[in-house]
Amino acid sequence: MTSTTPATGTETTAAAKKADLKLEAVVIPVSDVDRSKKFYQDLGWRLDADFAFDNGFRVVQVTPPGSPASIQFGTRITNQRPGTAEGIYLVVSDIAAARDQLAALGADVSDVFHPEAPGAQFGQVSDGQAGGLATDRASYGSFASFHDLDGNAYLIQEVTTRLPGRVGTTATEYASVHDLVGALKRASIAHGEHEVRNGGTFDENWPEWYAAYMVAENHGDELPR
């Protein structure tokens, strides 16, 4: 029998609250688990797990440096054909440095490019990609790509300033020292412009200004001027 008793305020609040759904891992199909394991470890990706069971199931999990989400592969883990995973995004703060590092570690990585047509970064639009960084090095605009040994495709994207609403407002995080240094440099340049606009005098409150700028940039909020 269905109750018709009105929900209490507490029950209504609980029902309205959204459960956190945090992306933990993406499963990719590979043909040789040990070969793939070595490939990703050679790239410097952290090995989190390698569990094998008597029924033939095996799962390997690796995590890219600085990433909260991981990649999983193994045996009896997916029906996808090896090499069919596409468009797995890896976000970096310096696309040129990331591209060169991956190449030095043995990845077959493309040159840096930017799309000249919507969606061209995925390679499905004819003549839509142009070499080099995006105009004015716009955040979200510069890419590189690479494939693993089976052909699973990764897309590397440079993101320096987040669009509004893309990051939770409760924490400001940087994945690495390199990312933090980059944020400090951008804050320094912006603060120099801020001082010029205010008569060129030294700003004694520059630590507070830096902090406000870096938090706003990280969260995609309006930047201080």
C-alpha positions as CSV (number, residue, x, y, z in Angstrom):
1,M,0.0,0.0,0.0
2,T,1.4,3.4,-1.0
3,S,1.6,5.9,1.8
4,T,0.1,9.4,1.1
5,T,1.8,11.0,4.1
6,P,3.7,14.1,3.0
7,A,7.4,13.9,3.2
8,T,9.1,15.7,6.0
9,G,11.5,18.6,5.3
10,T,14.5,16.4,6.1
11,E,13.3,13.7,3.7
12,T,12.7,16.3,1.0
13,T,16.2,17.8,1.5
14,A,17.8,14.4,1.3
15,A,16.0,13.4,-1.8
16,A,16.9,16.7,-3.5
17,K,20.6,16.4,-2.7
18,K,22.5,15.0,-5.6
19,A,24.8,12.0,-5.0
20,D,28.4,12.5,-6.0
21,L,29.3,10.5,-9.1
22,K,33.0,10.8,-9.5
23,L,34.6,9.3,-12.6
24,E,37.0,6.6,-11.3
25,A,38.2,4.7,-14.3
26,V,37.8,4.2,-18.1
27,V,38.1,0.7,-19.5
28,I,40.1,0.2,-22.7
29,P,40.5,-2.9,-24.8
30,V,44.0,-4.3,-25.4
31,S,45.3,-7.4,-27.1
32,D,48.3,-8.1,-24.8
33,V,47.9,-7.2,-21.2
34,D,51.6,-7.5,-20.2
35,R,52.7,-5.5,-23.3
36,S,50.2,-2.7,-22.5
37,K,51.2,-2.7,-18.8
38,K,54.8,-2.1,-19.8
39,F,53.8,0.6,-22.3
40,Y,51.9,2.7,-19.7
41,Q,54.5,2.2,-17.0
42,D,57.2,3.3,-19.4
43,L,55.2,6.5,-19.8
44,G,55.4,7.1,-16.1
45,W,51.8,6.2,-15.3
46,R,51.3,4.8,-11.8
47,L,50.5,1.1,-11.5
48,D,47.6,0.8,-9.1
49,A,46.6,-2.8,-9.4
50,D,47.2,-6.1,-11.3
51,F,44.8,-8.8,-10.1
52,A,44.5,-12.1,-11.9
53,F,42.0,-14.9,-11.0
54,D,41.5,-18.6,-11.8
55,N,38.6,-18.0,-14.1
56,G,40.8,-16.0,-16.5
57,F,39.7,-12.6,-15.4
58,R,42.5,-10.1,-14.9
59,V,42.4,-6.3,-14.3
60,V,45.2,-3.9,-14.5
61,Q,44.8,-0.3,-13.5
62,V,47.2,2.6,-14.3
63,T,46.8,6.3,-13.5
64,P,48.3,9.2,-15.6
65,P,50.4,11.6,-13.5
66,G,48.2,14.1,-11.6
67,S,45.0,12.5,-12.7
68,P,42.1,11.6,-10.3
69,A,40.8,9.1,-12.8
70,S,42.5,5.9,-14.0
71,I,42.6,3.6,-17.0
72,Q,41.8,-0.1,-16.7
73,F,42.5,-3.0,-19.1
74,G,42.9,-6.8,-18.8
75,T,41.3,-10.0,-19.9
76,R,37.6,-10.8,-19.7
77,I,37.0,-7.2,-18.9
78,T,35.3,-5.8,-22.1
79,N,33.8,-7.0,-25.4
80,Q,35.4,-4.1,-27.3
81,R,37.9,-4.9,-30.0
82,P,41.4,-4.0,-29.0
83,G,42.3,-0.5,-30.2
84,T,38.8,0.8,-30.6
85,A,38.8,3.3,-27.6
86,E,38.8,6.9,-28.9
87,G,38.8,10.4,-27.7
88,I,40.1,9.8,-24.1
89,Y,41.0,13.3,-22.9
90,L,44.2,14.1,-21.0
91,V,44.3,17.7,-19.8
92,V,47.6,19.6,-19.4
93,S,48.7,23.1,-18.5
94,D,51.5,23.2,-21.1
95,I,50.8,21.3,-24.3
96,A,54.3,21.7,-25.8
97,A,56.0,20.4,-22.7
98,A,53.6,17.5,-22.3
99,R,54.0,16.6,-25.9
100,D,57.8,16.6,-25.8
101,Q,57.8,14.6,-22.6
102,L,55.6,11.9,-24.0
103,A,57.7,11.7,-27.1
104,A,60.9,11.3,-25.1
105,L,59.2,8.4,-23.2
106,G,58.5,6.6,-26.4
107,A,54.9,7.5,-27.2
108,D,54.1,8.0,-30.9
109,V,52.6,11.5,-30.3
110,S,51.5,14.0,-32.9
111,D,52.8,17.6,-33.2
112,V,50.8,20.2,-31.4
113,F,47.8,21.4,-33.5
114,H,44.6,23.4,-33.1
115,P,41.2,22.9,-34.8
116,E,40.1,25.3,-37.5
117,A,36.6,23.8,-37.7
118,P,34.3,22.7,-34.8
119,G,35.2,19.2,-33.7
120,A,38.3,18.9,-35.9
121,Q,40.4,17.8,-32.9
122,F,38.8,14.4,-33.2
123,G,40.1,13.9,-36.7
124,Q,36.7,13.4,-38.3
125,V,36.5,16.7,-40.1
126,S,38.5,17.0,-43.4
127,D,41.2,19.7,-43.4
128,G,40.1,21.0,-40.0
129,Q,43.4,20.9,-38.2
130,A,46.2,23.4,-38.3
131,G,49.7,23.0,-36.9
132,G,50.8,24.9,-33.9
133,L,49.2,26.5,-30.9
134,A,45.7,28.1,-30.9
135,T,45.6,31.8,-31.6
136,D,46.6,33.7,-28.5
137,R,47.1,30.3,-26.9
138,A,43.5,30.2,-25.9
139,S,42.6,27.8,-23.1
140,Y,40.9,24.6,-24.5
141,G,42.2,25.4,-28.0
142,S,45.5,23.5,-28.4
143,F,45.9,19.7,-28.8
144,A,48.1,16.8,-29.5
145,S,47.2,13.1,-29.8
146,F,48.8,9.7,-29.4
147,H,47.9,6.0,-29.6
148,D,48.9,3.1,-27.4
149,L,50.3,-0.1,-29.0
150,D,46.8,-1.3,-29.9
151,G,45.6,2.0,-31.4
152,N,43.5,3.2,-28.5
153,A,43.5,7.0,-29.0
154,Y,44.2,9.8,-26.5
155,L,43.6,13.5,-27.0
156,I,45.8,15.9,-25.0
157,Q,44.3,19.3,-24.5
158,E,45.8,22.4,-23.0
159,V,43.6,24.0,-20.3
160,T,44.9,27.0,-18.4
161,T,41.7,28.9,-17.5
162,R,38.5,27.0,-16.8
163,L,35.1,27.9,-18.2
164,P,32.5,28.8,-15.5
165,G,31.0,25.9,-13.6
166,R,33.6,23.3,-14.7
167,V,35.2,22.9,-11.2
168,G,33.6,22.4,-7.8
169,T,33.7,25.5,-5.7
170,T,34.8,23.8,-2.4
171,A,38.4,23.2,-3.3
172,T,41.3,24.7,-5.4
173,E,43.7,22.0,-6.6
174,Y,46.8,21.8,-8.7
175,A,47.9,18.4,-10.0
176,S,51.6,19.1,-9.9
177,V,54.3,21.6,-9.0
178,H,54.5,22.4,-12.8
179,D,50.8,23.4,-12.8
180,L,51.1,25.5,-9.7
181,V,54.1,27.3,-11.1
182,G,52.2,28.0,-14.3
183,A,49.3,29.5,-12.3
184,L,51.7,31.7,-10.3
185,K,53.3,33.0,-13.5
186,R,49.9,33.8,-15.1
187,A,48.9,35.6,-11.8
188,S,52.1,37.5,-11.9
189,I,51.5,38.8,-15.4
190,A,47.9,39.7,-14.6
191,H,49.0,41.4,-11.4
192,G,51.5,43.5,-13.3
193,E,48.7,44.7,-15.6
194,H,46.6,45.4,-12.5
195,E,49.4,47.6,-11.0
196,V,49.7,49.5,-14.3
197,R,45.9,50.2,-14.3
198,N,46.2,51.5,-10.8
199,G,48.9,54.1,-11.5
200,G,51.9,51.8,-11.4
201,T,52.3,51.9,-7.7
202,F,53.4,48.8,-5.7
203,D,50.5,46.8,-4.4
204,E,51.3,45.8,-0.8
205,N,48.3,43.4,-0.9
206,W,49.7,41.4,-3.8
207,P,49.5,38.0,-1.9
208,E,45.7,38.4,-1.5
209,W,45.4,39.5,-5.1
210,Y,47.4,36.5,-6.3
211,A,45.3,34.2,-4.2
212,A,42.0,35.6,-5.5
213,Y,43.2,35.4,-9.1
214,M,44.4,31.8,-8.8
215,V,41.2,30.6,-7.1
216,A,39.0,32.3,-9.7
217,E,41.1,31.0,-12.6
218,N,41.0,27.5,-11.2
219,H,37.2,27.5,-10.7
220,G,36.3,29.4,-13.9
221,D,35.0,32.4,-12.0
222,E,35.4,36.1,-13.1
223,L,39.0,37.1,-12.8
224,P,40.0,40.1,-10.6
225,R,41.3,43.2,-12.3
